[in-house]
Amino acid sequence: MTHSSFIQILWKCLFLFLPCTVLAQERPSLGHWIAEDQSGIMDFTIREDTLELIVPEGLTLWYKDRLTGDYEISYHICMVMNGGKHDRLSDMNCFWAANDPKHPGKLLARSTWRNGVFRNYNTLNLFYVGYGGNDNATTRFRRYYGQFYDVDETRIKPLIKEYTDPAHLLKPNQWYQIQIRVQDNCTTFLVDGEELFRLPLEAGAGDGHFGLRLLQNHVRFTNFRIEHLN
């Protein structure tokens, strides 16, 4: 199977997996997600309403619609640890409000070049949470400034806040509810109802794309939902 054929099959499966979104009150179309897969061989299955992903290297699943205004993204996710080859308790990550400063309004223009390679995301403007990163040693919130790529590495993704205590690191086979909000010129990130991160925003800074970001792990992902906030 060619890589392009694999991505087309993935789109169709994700179409079945996500029957609707609240944001636009529309039925989704094929290709509502774009996969940037460093390995080219990630494995996936659909079990009832749950997407299961086995990720050998870096992977970003971009939600194709660009989000604007005040909104909330929510989903449930679980790190599978059953002794499999890629069952690694690390990197339950995500991007949001992602934009490419070299291609305004066209995040996917360099999708093939990024190809799931983590360093290549330094070219984007976005917010990033690395939950249980560094082999489940840290949970970090960063803001990326892609305009500094190849100019000043220290300014690309400053650390805003970090947790290292066990209560804010990953537990095997546990389901987490993630909520990301952009509202009233502020963005927040919540896990199981607990607000972990908050950052004031300048007007329009929350507009952009959401991406599920994974690295060398095995996850289950379900109940993805986007809605406007009044």
Helices and strands as residue ranges (DSSP letters): H 3-17, E 33-37, E 43-47, E 50-63, E 71-79, E 92-99, G 107-110, H 111-114, G 118-123, E 125-132, H 133-136, E 138-144, G 146-148, G 153-155, E 159-163, G 166-168, E 175-182, E 186-191, E 194-200, E 209-228
